[in-house]
Amino acid sequence: MAPDSPYQFSLYVPRALEVIDTTLREGAQTSLLYDHHKHFFNQSDKAEIARALIIYGVKFIELFAPVVSPQEAEDFAAIQAVRDELITQKGYTFLLAHARCHPDDVESAIDAGFDGLNLYFGTSIQSRMSSHGQDISGIVQRARSLLEQIRRDYPHLILRFSGEDAFRTAETDLFRVYDEIAPLVHRIGTPDTVGIATPVSVAQRVNSLRSRYPDTDLEGHFHDDRGFALINSLEAIRSGMRYVQTSVLGIGERSGITSMTALLFNLFVDREYDRLDGYNLRGSYPINVLLASKLHKLVQSKEPVSLTNRTHIGGVHQKAVLNDHATYEAHPLDQFGVSESEILLGPLSGWNVIHYFLKEIKYLELDETTAKEITQVFKSRVYGMTPDESPAEILMDIAVNDFKLRQLEITKPYQGAVVQRLDSRPQIG
């Protein structure tokens, strides 16, 4: 049986940076799930993702409150079982329910056995007019009453309150709410729900909140509508925010939120090592590949921790990388699990790569002059390839059938010793 979670939380010492991963809540709202008619993560997916997050070192996982559907309630039990299996190996991970300030949401989460509640209430003028219809006084009254009841009846439950759409909420209105709420919670949130924040506005808001509520931790949730989610998260952290919500690959509603591995990668590159305590950084690429496979996707090219970020197509780049990877690879992606580089044959490949591929990978006997001649034929022919063909197949046809190249005899111990094959088709990831 799992240890009592309130007791565990009272003993837990927060790290310099605590990722609150919300792949199974915010991430479940990504339209990418609809591209292949998947629509939702099934229970097996959720259990596997939760296991990977815990092994990666995530200590806080946000899920939907069970009131959302009976299936969410069943799935929570499965995730909880995974968490409990790993307690001895990885220590305690806290499961948090994303919940409205509504008794039904709260009751369902407490009954299910969540460790804490991530409560929210829309505070912007847009939310007040078009969502719940409450004014600031009404928000304060409802939220404070509910939180006081939770604190009285469940004093050790982890509590966070966020004014949803905080960056479209006037600071004076946000203060009116948080002045009443902050004494009742462990954290107050500053969600950029619609992705309008900039690094400057994030720094200003975080500094204002830290000054006004010095004894309450801050939590951020940044959407990527303007492409600022990552930089806004970094700015928030450097301004003193300890808790940041992320998802694997940054998936979420609309353009998504901050990518977990991209955030940690950037902190590593900037040598902010104290914020990386307890995270299994070498598991970054594997967890990205896991999530991408659930979406039937490749790890997208905008994700820093990806094989794409070590893939070379231009001829000048390919030649240099064959001599020294650092020529066009400035960042330590190997420490984040990207252990190989990939050179892709194509119309932009130069003779150096053609020579390397045919001699070192396919073991064909040729000199540099012949490689240059083959390259000219290859470049003229590759643009006409069909979807069923690959550049490697076309190149081998030219080398063997047009130029009649002979294969070298390679002794058995050295066969298949090539680390990175240029003839392989792209794999997921």
N, C-alpha and C positions, 0 to 999 in steps of 0.2 A: 504493500500500500504506500502511496506517495506521502512524503512528509507534509505536514500542515503548511499550506502556502503562506498564510499571513505571518506565521512564525518565521518562515524562510525569508520573507521580504524584510522583516524587521532586522534580520541579521545581515542582509545583503548590503555591500558597500559598492555604490555605483562607480563605474569606471569613468575616465575622463570623457569618453564618448560612448553613449549607449544608442545603438541602432534599435529602433522599434520597427521590425520588419512587418510590412502589411501586404505582402504578396498575395496572401490568401483572403484579403478583404478588398483593399484598393485594387490590387492586381486582378482580382476576379471580375472587375468591372471593365477590363480592357476589351476593346472591339476585336482584338486579334484572336480571341477565342471563337469568334463567329466566322472567321475566314474559312475554316475547315469544318464548319457545322458542329463544333465541339460545345460551344455555348457556356460550359462551366467546367471547373475542375471537379473530377469525381473523387470519391473518398480515398481511393488508392493514390491518386495524384496528390491529394492534400497531405496524406500521411507521409509520402515520400519526400515532398517538399519540406514539410515540417522537420522531418528527420535531418535533412541536409542542412537546414538553417541552424538547428541546434548543434550539429557537429561543427558547423562553420564558426560557432561562437556567439550566435545571437541569443540574448537573454530575455528579450521581450518580443512576443509575436502577437500581432493584433488580428482578430477574427471578427466575423459578424456576430452580433448578439443572436441567440437561438430563436428569438421571436421572428426573425426574417422568414424562416421556413422550418418544417419538421426535419428536412434533410440537413440543414445547418446544425441542428441539435445533435443528430446522429453523427455527423462528421466531427463535431467538436469532441465527442467521446472518443473517437478513434485517434484524433490528434493528441488528446490528453493521455491516452494509453501509450503513444509513441514517446511523449515527453517523459512519462513515468519510467519507461524502460531505460531511458538514457540518464536518469538522475545520478546513478552511481558513477557512470563514466564521465559525464559532462557537467554535473552540478544542476542546480535548479534553473529552469526556464519558465518565465511567467507568461501566462496566457491571458490576454486582455480583450474584453468585449467592446467593440465599437458600438456605442449605444446613444440613442437620443435621450434627452432629459425627460424621460417618460417612464412611469412606473412599470409598464408592461415590459419594456426593454430591460430595465434593471432587474425585475423579478426573474425573467427568463435566464439572464446571465448568472445571477446568484444561485438559482436552483440548479443550473448545469454544473456549477463548480468552478467558474472562472476565478482567476486570481485578482483581477482588477477590472475597472470600468474606465474606458476612454469616452467620457461623456461630451456631447457637443450640443450647441444651440446657436442657430444663425443670428448674428448680431448686426450684419450690414443692413443698410436701408432696403436693399433688394430682397434680402431674406425676410425682413420684417413685413414688407408690403406684399410679397408674392408667395411666400412659403408658409410661415406659421401665423402671421398676423399679429404678433405680440409687439408691444413697444418695449423700450429698454426697462421700464419699471416692471412690466409683466415678466420679462426674461429673468430679471433679478429675483423676483418673488418666487417664480416656479423653480428655478434652478437651485436657489438657496434652500428652499423648503425641502426639496428632494435630497440634496446633499446632506443637510442636517439629519434627516432621517437615516440615510445610509451610514453616516458617521456614528450615529447613536446605536444602530442595530448591528452594524458590521464594522467595528472601529479599526480593524486591521486590513481592510480591503484597500488595494492600490487604487487611487483616484486621480484622474486627470480631467480637467474641464477646458474646452476650447470654445472660443467665440468663432463659430464657423464664418468663413469669408472675412477673416480678421483684417486683411489688408485693404478691404473696401469699407471697413468700419472706422469711423472717426475715432481718433485716439481718446478723446474725452468720453465717448460712449463706451469704449472698451474698458477704460479705467472705472467707469461707473459700475460695470458688471464685475470686473476682476477685484475691485476693492472689497466686494461682498463675498466673493467666491474663494479667493486665494487662501484665506486662513483654513479652509475646509479640505483642500486638496494637496496632493504631493507635487503636481505639476500644473502649469497653465500653458495652453497651446496657442500658437500663432499661425493657424493654417492659411496658406495662400491658395484658397480653394479654387479660384478661377485663373491662377497664374498671371497676376498683374504685377507682382512685386519685382523690384530691381535690387541689385546688391546694395545700392545706397539706401533705399527705403527699408531693406531688411536690417542693415546695421543700425539705422536710426530707431527702428521699432524695438529691436532686441535691447539696445542700450537703455531706452526709455523704460522698458519693462523690468530690466535688471535693477535699475535705479529705484523704481517704485516698489518692487517686490524682491528685495535682496535675499530673502530666506526661502523663496519658492523657485524650484527648477523650472526651466523653460523647455518647451517641446515645439519643434517645427515640422511642417508638412508643406512641401513646395511643389506646385504643379509646373509642368513644362510647356505651357501654352506659348510662351515667348522663347523657349529654349534656355531658360534661366534656372531651371530647377537645381542643377548641380552647383552652379556658381553661387546661387542664393543660399544653399545649404552650407557651403564652405564659409561664406561670409557670416552666416548665423553662428556657426561653430566658433569662428575666430572672434566673434563679438561676445562670446560667453555662453552660448547655448550648449547644453549637455545632451539632450535627447533629440534625435532626428528620425523622422519616419522615412523609410525607403521601401523599395520593392526590388526583387531580382529583375534585372534588365530594365528597371524603371517603368514597368508596365502599370497601367492604371486607366482611369477615366480619361477620355480624350487623348491628349498627347502623353499622359502618364506623369510620373513623379520622379524623384531622385533615384538613380540606380545605386543600389547598395555597394556593388563592387567598384563602380566608378568613383564613388565618394571615398572609399578607403584607399583606393589606388592613388587618388590625388593627394590625400593626406600623407601617404607614404612618399610620393615624389617630392613633396614639400618638406619632408623630414619631420613631420609632426608625429613622431613615433609614440609619444605618450598616449595619443588618442587611439592607438591600434592594439592596445593591450587585450589579449584574450581572443583575438580574431584569427582564424586559420586562413591566412592570406593565400596560401598555395591552393586552397580549395575554391578560389574565386572563379577561375575559368570553368572547372567542372560544374559548379552550381549554376553558372550561366548556361552551359550546354544542357544541363538537366531541364531547366525551365524552358529553354528554346525547344527542346524535343517535345515537351508537353503542348506547345503551341504549333507544332509541326513547322517550325521555322529554323533558319540559321540564326546564330547570335548576330544581331544586327550590326551593320557597319559603324553606327554611331557609338556603340558601346566600346569604351577604351579597352576593357579586358576581353579581347577577342582575338582569334587567329587572323581576322581581317586586318587588325592593326599591326600584324607582322607578315603581311602578304605583299608581294612585289610583282608588278606587271611591266612597268617601264624598263626599257633596255638598259639605260644608264644605271638605274637603281639595281637591276638584277646583277649586272657585272660587279658593282661595288659590294653588294651583299655577299656574293660568292667569295670575295676576298676578306671582308670584315662586316659582320652583321651590324656593328655599331654605326656604320656609315649612315644608314637610314633608319636605325632603330635606337632612339635615344633613351627609352624608358625600360625599367627592369621588369618586363612582363613575365619573365621566367619565374620571378618570385610570386607571381599571382597565378601560376599554373599553366601559362602559355609556354610550353617547353620547346616548340618548334617554330621555324619560319616557313613560309610557303612561297614558292616562286611559280607563277602560273604561266605556262606557255601560251602565246597568243600573237596577234599581228604586231604587237609592240616589242616583242622579244628581239634582242640583239644576237649577233653571232656567238658571243661568249657563252650565253645560256644554251644556245643550240648545240654548241660544241660540248659543253658540260653534260647536257642531257644525253646526247647520243653516245658519248664516250664513257662517262662515269656511271650512268644509270642503265643504259641499254648495251653497254660493252661493245660498241661498234668501233672498228678501226678506222680512224680518219684523222687528217691533219687540219690545221687552222684554215688553210686555203680552201679545202673542200667544205668545211663548216660554213665559210662565208658564202660559197656558191649555193649550198643547200638553203641557207637563210633567205637568199633572194627568191628562190623558187617557192619556199614555204610562205613568204609574205605575199606572194602573188596568188597563192592558192587558198590560203586559210580564210580569206574574206568570203569565199564561196561555200564554206562548209555548211552542211545541213544540221538540224538539231540532233540527229542521231550520231553525228561524228564528234570527235574531240580533236583539238589541235595536236595532241600527242599522236593520235592515229594517223593524221595527215602527214606529220613529220616523219614517222616511221615508214609510211608508204613511199615517200620521196626518197628517203635514205636507202631503203632496201631495194625497191623496184626501179627507181630512176637512176640512182647512183651506185647500185650494186655493192653496197658496203658489206664487209664481212665482219661477223661477230668474233670478238676476242674470246679466247679460252680462259675462263676464270676458275681457279681452283676452288673446290667445294667450300673450304672454311670461310672464303671471302664473298661467296654469293649471297645476295640479299642483305649486304651490310650497309646499304645506303640509308641514311637517317631520314632524309626528306625527299620523297619521290615526286618528281614533277609530272609524272604520268597519271597520277591518281585524280579521280574526279572529286570535286568538293564534297565534303561530308557535313552533316549537321554540326554546327558549331563554328 
